Amino acid sequence: MAIITLTTDFGEKDHFTGATKGAIYSELPDVNIVDISHNVSPFNIPEAAYIIQNAYSSFPAGTIHIIGIDSELNEENKHIAMKLDDHYFICANNGIMSMICSEIAPEKIVEINIHDKIQTSFPVLDVFVKVACHIARGGTLEVIGKPISAIKPINNLKPNVNEDKTKIVGNVIYIDNYGNVVTNIRKKFFETIQKGRKFEITARQYTFKTIYKKYSDVVNFDTPKEKRQDEGKGLVVFNSGGFLEIAMYKSDSDKHGSAATLMGLQVRDTIGIEFITVPVITQKEDIF
């Protein structure tokens, strides 16, 4: 049975999600539709890119992913279908796929050209659903589009490093449901630049000198529970997707606040990392 996932900024109030699912079932009654998220911030391409990158690989090979973010067709926003890592992706060519493509090269990309079938101003319903169902039936990408070799990038996708490699400057790309702040600094990239050196991570006026393996590592479990006061304690981890994340232990926006609210951090804000090189002290020989 084919699997089609949906990632959109449609929210839960309007008819868009239901209409999209209904259109898919009308063409493929036996398909399995999975909602990844419909709560992407409106038109937020980096946020959608982060979500789909961290979700798609959990699905079986051959899964078809519809991404409905900023998908209105115009001269600067064409539609594409892509085969990558044995998965299929259908979306606008607006940078959404560039985060995944920076890690894995696509096997095939086509620019969709079946727009003579558009009936409304709802391209996810009129175009993406038709392409997804075509693929689910075993159809090839060449039938619904012309091959292209490149896609649009997302600005600020990669962090910057200074010439002597003592500083990394990254950006906030996502704030999750707990208010944790996710940056565009990947673990592998960080370790390549770090080379074992100590470091300081700065976010506004806050500084961190430790990256924990998991959230609860910030807790001193030798201290009696009633004396810990560890809930709401700030920390830094590499999250499950391998991205540097600034978090609060057991974050609760109503009770303790979150990393985003307490530190005043927002998407696109700057995060700095400075590496500290300990000077080598050469001991002078005694002269007699």
Secondary structure, 3 states (H helix, E strand, C coil): CCEEEEEECCCCCCCHHHHHHHHHHHHCCCCEEEEEECCCCCCCHHHHHHHHHHHHHHCCCCCEEEEECCCCCECCECEEEEEECCEEEEEECCCCCHHHHCCCCCCEEEEECCHHHCCCCCHHHHHHHHHHHHHHCCCCHHHCEEECCCCCCCCCCCCEECCCCCEEEEEEEEECCCCCEEEEEEHHHHHHHHCCCEEEEEECCEEECCCECCHHHHCCCCCCHHHHCCCCCEEEEECCCCEEEEEECCCECCCCECHHHHHCCCCCCEEEEEEECCCCCCCCCCCC
